[in-house]
Amino acid sequence: MNMKRRGQIGPRFSVYLLGLLVMSLGIDLVILADLGASPWDVLHVGLYYQFGLSIGSWSIIVGIAVLIVSALISKEMPKAGAYLNMILVGLFIDMYMLLPFMDTPSGMTGKLLMFSAGILINCYGMGLYISAQLGAGPRDSLMIALTSKTGWKVGRVRAVMEILVLIVGWQLGGPVFWGTVFISLCIGPLVGKALPQCQKLTDLFLASLRKQPFIDKENRGVNP
């Protein structure tokens, strides 16, 4: 196993980075569709409405707070991937928001298409970054810590977390609509479908890179 993974941090990070880029684009499309956002994004947008800064900045600030709480509960520091995830996703969210063509469609058909595309892109982005196996984000770190502390099942912990976050975000004026309910109910199963596909692609990509040096040797007439 060690031989297989040697020298593959670079390729894994490339997949990880691509996944975060894709996921962040999906997040922005869902927010801009104006049909309701995920509970955490309802909170980020609500904070943006009330206190300024940017949605990406609040994603990072909330992520820092979540990591602190997670560290206090678990009594251990989160892995480096959680910090990297937090910072990059916040930066990518703001980067996409600055693009001139990123705007809310005027008609319902356009909004539905943007919302649907955002959900699909978000799920496959999550599948890609998870398939790189370089660490979870801050929200998942907190979920794991709470699951270990309370003894509750993961689904129950996640549901309680998201309900509380949604209530706070809604009180701050975040975008709650039927799309929020759809995301809350369907994002888990959709990511469950996307992840195995992304994992298979990532494994094939990494396997092809492992074989490349041997192919080069054969081309030069050198036995592997």
Order of alpha helices (4+ residues) and beta strands (2+ residues): alpha-alpha-alpha-alpha-alpha-alpha-alpha-alpha-alpha
